[in-house]
Each structure stands twice: as structure tokens, then as C-alpha cells.
Amino acid sequence: MSNPTAAILVIGDEILSGRTRDSNMHFLAGRLTAIGIDLREARVVADRPADIIEAVNALRARYDHVFTSGGIGPTHDDITADCIAAAFDDHIAVRADAYGLLKAHYDARGQDFNESRQRMARIPDSATLIENPVSTAPGFTIGNVHVMAGVPSVFEAMVASVLPTLTGGAPLLSQTWRINRGEGDIAGPLTQLAADFPDLSIGSYPFIQNGAHGSNIVIRGTDGGRVDAAMVRLAGLFPA
Amino acid sequence: MSNPTAAILVIGDEILSGRTRDSNMHFLAGRLTAIGIDLREARVVADRPADIIEAVNALRARYDHVFTSGGIGPTHDDITADCIAAAFDDHIAVRADAYGLLKAHYDARGQDFNESRQRMARIPDSATLIENPVSTAPGFTIGNVHVMAGVPSVFEAMVASVLPTLTGGAPLLSQTWRINRGEGDIAGPLTQLAADFPDLSIGSYPFIQNGAHGSNIVIRGTDGGRVDAAMVRLAGLFPA
């Protein structure tokens, strides 16, 4: 398996303070899996320039794609675009293409296109815009970094704009078998199964439901026939 | 503000594939905020030894505390304990104290204390155990790293065991003011407010509800009087 790899960087104090529960990571994970891009890492950092810049640089060096979420609005705490420009050592200013989109949007609504809103047209020189069909203010792609909004409906729309432009790999197929026994009872045969199917990923995800232990066994791979064969073996070991 | 700092490292393919939505990060964030420990970063990595070891070493060097979640069960994909030992260059084997706890637990239930379950007694030499009142298999603390289970009910019980042993700081107080206007309309006065209260963190968290833009303004700080003063000013700027 040599699918492209990716990371997501969620930027925002509100996740780390426990005020807000992030949903963008989970959304993106599902979408990437479906198109054969392997999400390898997720990070959440606070609204601190040094932390953002360091994380972006670490992740873009390591993975084929980096997706960021949050911090590109009009308020004083929206510092992502400037941090991304700093990470790439690129110049950033209000750019004509983004300015034009935003001005047309606010003019059409009779809303003041004030200085704060103009901040959303700050785009690094070498970036290309990501379309935002929800609220116009664009995201952008620079190098292998895709910079998107944090509001889930906008993030999701931007993901829909970006993903068709990327080259995916073999979609990861996945099947799940639920076993109503504790992991300790099934671990031995499972180890053998994993050894017999080294080309597959076989994960055991335990749960406790109404006080009883159980586990979901998830078999993943890009070859449907192999996933099926492992599932048949697993079902034989632990009949429903 | 010189509160202790922390990071959480969530270990598990299932989060990154989009199969499972993590809840431990959000739970821990709320608990740490309440006791004045500043959660600065969260990471999710897959079940890959090199990735786990590197993340643990990066985070423990940078923050006062690191909390890990996941990968300490009895199955073949539970590799966290061994990776943590490797990160600390510590020896790891089945340890008598953990073995005794687990043996008593399974003996009392007439369940086989087999080789897989004995794996859960693998604890690095220099670690101390973290009590698990839900299912006995202990977590452990080594250096400034607290290694806990991924199943949310067990993770939460382990957090309850660990937090009272840590020295917190000044709890972060937080007040929220909801404004039913787009961020672009409020950004200017908000910037001025943030400049006038440099000791506070003032965040703007936009939302779109039924097609209308609004924002929650969250003011955070450790001095209740200052938070109140900023809230009074904010409420005057944007009356409800």
C-alpha cells in the first residue's frame, strides 16, 4: 500500500479548553479514507503563532497533504493565514482575487465591506484559492497545505472543493465483526489471524456495554478478496 | 499565567480512519481546564511504533504532563506500553504488582488469566500504576507521561485516579456572550477590547445557524474581576 498520506491540523483554543468538541477531524478522516488518502496524524494546537508555524512545518515535511481547520475569519484571533505565510516564508497581503470575491458578496447583500472583512482577503502570494460556496471567504492551498475554515459547514464545503483536485489511492475497504466477549478471550486467535494476513490491518476495539465486555474487530485492506477471506476465517473462529 | 502545561496523545488507527470519533480529548480538556492545567496540544497517531515513540518524546520534552489514550489492552494491536518503554529507554516485562491485581480479578470471576490477559501486566520498570476501578487492568505513570486506556469509561476513571495527584494552577474562568451578528460586524470593537484587556484571552467562535451568521465571544482568564469587567464592556458594546 503506497497511498498518499495526510495530516490534519486543527487550530483553536476552544477545542483545547474543552469548550467545543471538534468535528472536522472526524469528517475529514472519513472522506480521505473513501478516496484512498491515508490520514496518518491529527494535531490540535492553540492560537499561538509559534505553535502553528512549527506544526505546519513539521507536518508538511512529513506527509503528502496537510489540511488545516480554523482561524481564517475576520477577528483579531484569526491568525492562521499569516502563520501559514510565515511557515512558507511567503509574502501575504490583501489579494485582488479574494478581495473581488468578498466585495461582490458583501455589496450584493448591502453589508459593509469593512476593514475586518477585508482581512479575509489576506492570502499568501503563491497560494491558490479554495472555493467557499457557503460564505464566500475563500480558503487557500499553498504547497501541499490546504487552509480551511473551522466552522463545520464551511470546512465541509471547502473539503468538497479541494478533494476532487487531489490524486487518491486505493480506497481502504473495511469490515467489522462484533464479538460479545472480552478481548482477553479472543486475543490469541486474533494474533494468529493477523499473522496469517500480514497485508491487512486487523484492529480490536473493545467496548463495555451495560457492564459487559465486547469488542469490534475491524479488518481493513485495499484488496476486497483478502478482506473477505479474513472475515470468513474470523466468523468461523467466533460465530455470531 | 504560569499554569502547568499538558498535551494529550490519542493512539489508534480507528480515529484516523474515521471509524470512531474520539471523546477522550474533549473529556480531558474540560477536566484540566477546571484544575488549572493548560492543555496546549493534542495529537492523534496511528498504531505505528515509530510514530508513537516520536510523539511521546516530542510532547514530554515540551509540556509538564502528557496523557496518552489507547493501546494498552490484551490484543496484538495494543503496543502502547512497549512503545512508551522504548521512548524512555526503560525495561518492560510482566510486573508482579500488576500481575497480582489482574490474577485476583480474573480468579474472582472464574475467568482464564491467559497469556493475552497477562500482557496487560507488562509495565515499564520505573513506572507507577494508575488505578482502574472499572476493569482492573492498570494504566501507569512514567516520568511526566500518564498512560491510560482508550475505552472512554476506563479512560475517565483513570483520569479521576491521576488528577488528584497532580498540582494544578489557577483555574481558567470563562464567560460567553452570544452575538447574533456576523464576525465582520463586530471584529473592530473586539480587537480594541482585546487590546484593552491583554491579560485575558478573548476568542470569537463563529457559527451559522439556520443560515444566519453569529458568534460566541468567550472571555477567559484567571482573575474573575477582570473577566467580569471585560464582559460588562462587551455587553455594552453589543447589547443582547
Interface residues (C-beta under 8 A of the other chain):
Chain A: G12 D13 E14 I15 L16 S17 G18 R19 T20 R21 D22 S23 M25 H26 F27 L28 A29 G30 R31 L32 T33 L39 R40 E41 A42 R43 V44 V45 A46 D47 D51 G73 P74 T75 H76 D77 D78 Y106 Q111 D112 N114 E115 S116 R117 R119 M120 V134 S135 V151 S153 V154 L172 S174 T176 G182 E183 G184 D185 I186 A187 G188 L190 T191 A194 S201 I202 G203 S204 Y205 P206 F207 I208 H213 S215 V218 R220
Chain B: G12 D13 E14 I15 L16 S17 G18 R19 T20 R21 D22 S23 M25 H26 F27 L28 A29 G30 R31 L32 T33 L39 R40 E41 A42 R43 V44 V45 A46 D47 D51 G73 P74 T75 H76 D77 D78 Y106 Q111 D112 N114 E115 S116 R117 R119 M120 V134 S135 V151 S153 V154 L172 S174 T176 G182 E183 G184 D185 I186 A187 G188 L190 T191 A194 S201 I202 G203 S204 Y205 P206 F207 I208 H213 S215 V218 R220
